Amino acid sequence: MTQEKKLKSSERRGEILRKLKDSSAPITGKSLAEEMSVTRQVIVADVSLLKAGGEPIIATSQGYLYMREEKKGFPYRKTIVCCHNRLETKDELEILVDHGVYVQNVVIEHPVYGDLKAELHLGNRRDVERFMEQVNASNASYLLELTDGVHTHEIAADREDALHEAVRELEEKGILMK
């Protein structure tokens, strides 16, 4: 729906919240901004206010996502420690998703800020491709570049053997740290 006139701040935040709750896929700040005839920065501020109000919204590489309990429903979870260079990032992520593993996030330990965590929410090769395209298009650095390649991922799967198989392949490729 295109907004003929700009919504009031509280109405806009309500509309953002409704759209995020109704969507099973992430929604970009850009698309919300265009739809509501405001700048992306206004959307960023609105989402920050919604988060501060307790709404479980996260910013992922694909856009904003309203976290429902069922999204967290993978019965098997694991945190892995990896070390590789930026060129091996795609291989690492594809190994994980090809085994049916969901990559929730990436975390590094920064010497000043402590743990820095980025939500990824990658579940298939298309998600990985979009993430790689975004990094390349924005010329952004990977978090692993701040820690000489060392980082962790929280991963999850419907089957325990999927986690074991993915971890084994990462180890064979020299990506997994033990």
Long-range contacts (C-beta under 8 A, 24 or more apart in sequence): 1-35, 2-35, 2-37, 3-35, 3-36, 3-37, 5-37, 6-36, 6-37, 6-38, 7-36, 9-46, 12-36, 12-38, 12-42, 12-46, 13-46, 13-49, 13-50, 16-43, 16-46, 16-47, 16-50, 17-50, 17-55, 17-66, 20-57, 20-64, 20-65, 20-66, 21-66, 23-66, 25-62, 25-63, 25-65, 26-60, 26-62, 26-63, 26-64, 26-65, 26-121, 27-63, 27-64, 27-65, 28-62, 28-63, 28-64, 29-63, 29-64, 31-63, 32-64, 58-119, 58-121, 59-119, 60-119, 60-120, 60-121, 61-118, 61-119, 61-120, 61-121, 61-122, 61-130, 61-131, 61-134, 61-135, 62-121, 62-127, 62-130, 62-131, 65-119, 65-121, 74-102, 74-156, 74-157, 74-158, 75-158, 76-156, 76-157, 76-158, 76-159, 76-160, 76-162, 76-163, 77-154, 77-155, 77-156, 78-154, 78-155, 78-156, 78-163, 78-167, 79-152, 79-153, 79-154, 79-155, 80-152, 80-153, 80-155, 80-167, 80-170, 80-176, 81-150, 81-151, 81-152, 81-176, 81-177, 82-144, 82-149, 82-150, 82-151, 82-152, 82-153, 82-170, 82-175, 82-176, 82-177, 83-144, 83-148, 83-149, 83-150, 83-151, 83-175, 83-177, 84-144, 84-149, 84-174, 84-175, 85-144, 85-149, 86-142, 86-144, 86-145, 88-173, 88-175, 89-132, 89-142, 89-144, 90-128, 90-132, 91-173, 91-175, 92-170, 92-173, 92-175, 93-122, 93-128, 93-131, 94-125, 94-128, 95-166, 95-169, 95-170, 95-173, 95-175, 96-122, 96-153, 96-155, 96-166, 96-170, 97-122, 97-123, 97-124, 97-125, 97-127, 97-128, 98-125, 98-166, 99-157, 99-162, 99-163, 99-165, 99-166, 99-169, 100-157, 100-158, 100-159, 100-162, 101-155, 101-156, 101-157, 101-162, 101-163, 101-166, 102-155, 102-156, 102-157, 103-153, 103-155, 104-153, 104-154, 104-155, 104-156, 105-153, 105-154, 106-143, 106-144, 106-151, 106-152, 106-153, 107-143, 107-151, 107-152, 107-153, 107-154, 108-143, 108-144, 108-146, 108-147, 108-150, 108-151, 108-152, 109-147, 109-150, 110-146, 110-147, 116-143, 116-146, 118-143, 120-153, 150-177
